[in-house]
Amino acid sequence: MHNVTNEIAYLLFDNQIVNATIGSSTLSQLFLLAIAITAITSGCFASLRKPVNALKPSKSHPLYDITDSTPEEAEEGEDQNNDEEQQLTLVTVIILPIMASMALVGMYYATKKGYNLKLEKYIKYYTSIMAFVAVSSTVKFLYEAFSRKLRHVSGIGLNNRYGLTLWNDPDVHEDGIEYTVLPNSNEREKIIREENLNSLRVNIPPEAQTWNVYFSTGTMIGFVSGFVFATVFTWGDGSQNWILTNILGFSLVVMGIAGGAIPNFMIGTLLLSLFFIYDIYFVFGTDIMQTVATKVDIPAKLVMPNIVSREDAKITKSILGLGDLALPGAFIALCLRYDLHRYHTKYVNTEFHYLQRFEKPYFTSAMIAYALALIVTFKIVQVYQKGQPALLYLCPAVIGAVYATAACRGELKELWAYTEIIDGKHEVSDEDIKTDEDTDSNSNSNSDSDSEGQGENEKDINNDDFVLLFYQSLTSGEKLPEEDEEDGDYIDS
């Protein structure tokens, strides 16, 4: 496999066109830039969830896709918030650089004591697990995004939802998988076959169901892809293969950005600022990071052939740490979610759909700043021929671009006030907001409010409008209007 990847490197980087134009080093930088931008963009969109000021997706909407809802929502119509993300708190943000420093120093002293091989052995086992998880989740996201767009454009659905139920069998069916030996070549045989199956199958009462597992076509494809990749990476010495290493790095970045949500800009700014100091110190202030990077084989990086010569059988590689993607990427993902929140604040009573287009000023400015800063980093490395702390350039660029955009738009106050944690909760649901609103409205309602039916699950359109206006008044600081506003129109910008 190494011979194959080396041959690919020779074909891409050591040819007459490249040597006569931009050169192999510049081409290597362009590939790293493309991978970084693609991974961060994918992770940002994978982090999107229904904001609290958006309505639940309905099947009648022209942009509806089954992935807009969880299986439980599709079956029951309930609004359930996804708690898969690990929200970062202020304490966590302060602890993260300390933990990273301890891990780095620990690996440094392990190399000094000659424990490199043993350390790499444990890292290899851990990497196998992470390769399966990361590639599975990334392939699932990419497949669902592709099938969602394909279904909207052409009507072809490639992503179906399934469910498996484990239940107590009081009727004592025969062991084994259900099947029928009857043929179904003609209409009569099909009817007999269907009747036979109906006689074997029964409705499963809720109390008999032990547990239910829900999954999609994307889940199965992701599972198989993750298993195959983890096997090839582990037994094929993937850490020495630049193509496999980049696939793993790409997947880890997408999974990390999608799962590690920054809840507000204060925490995001603090996180990047602390790692800005961390990166500078461990690159310029000590040899710890350089020693660990060169002596311990950790596949937490993007690797790209840099100087390639088939004649000399020489391939040197450029390296970009995954932290230089995941940390700014998590902040950029917050910008994208804020843009989505702004859209639903501007267009009240609009449903959440993944295919909904919306203005992305903060996401766009942050991504442009990241790309430019990364190019500057590459050029400085090329000029001084010395490794640079990429976060030294990336963090100020991304933070500065976002706050400059907010200042130009006159939205600094709104940007700083935005949060995905309300009253200590993880993105309160519509039901939480309704409960608070009901309590307030019950104590201040006019005589024309009908108190009959309180405590039941009746849904009133005017009440829903008031809920959204009430939530917006809390986040924007504006006074709640006395009369309901008109329903917002469906927007597909």
Salt bridges, closest charged atoms under 4 A:
GLU7 OE2 - ARG310 NH2 3.17
ASP68 OD2 - HIS353 ND1 2.82
ASP79 OD2 - LYS50 NZ 3.67
ASP83 OD1 - HIS426 NE2 3.32
GLU84 OE1 - ARG49 NH2 3.84
GLU85 OE2 - ARG49 NE 3.73
GLU85 OE1 - HIS426 NE2 3.66
GLU144 OE2 - LYS140 NZ 3.22
ASP169 OD1 - HIS173 ND1 2.86
GLU178 OE2 - ARG201 NH2 2.73
ASP339 OD1 - ARG342 NH1 3.87
GLU351 OE1 - HIS353 NE2 2.76
GLU359 OE2 - ARG409 NH1 3.88
GLU411 OE1 - ARG342 NE 3.53
GLU411 OE1 - ARG409 NE 3.37
GLU420 OE2 - ARG337 NE 2.61
ASP430 OD2 - LYS50 NZ 3.36
ASP464 OD1 - LYS434 NZ 3.83
